[in-house]
Amino acid sequence: MKHSSYVIAILALMTVSAEAATEAWKERTVCTNSRFYGTSSCQTIGSMEQVPTRDPAQDAEDNKARQEGIKKWESFCKPTRRLDDLGVVRLVYARSGCEFGVSE
């Protein structure tokens, strides 16, 4: 009878700690979209840490700067989509180095 009470006590402790761990677990999904290839990719990330709160004004400023950089790169590189011999979409650039992010 002693052994069964130990087993019950251990199972109870394991259940409580598992429930506490799931409450602290945070999960978020991050998606990226490719405007040239027409695909999107999503990844679910789990973390025990608290996700920091974002500043909407800073996010808007960052997004504006990112969009300006994209427009600058597009006007310099002029990417176009082409199908290769295997039917895979490839980007062809007007200038050398654009496949590495060169924008000037």
Buried (B, 14 or more C-beta within 10 A) or exposed (E): EEEEEEEEEEEEEEEEEEEEEEEEEEEEEEEEEEEEEEEEEEEEEEEEEEEEEEEEEEEEEEEEEEEEEEEEBBEBBEBEEEEEEEEEEEBEBEEEEBEEEEBE
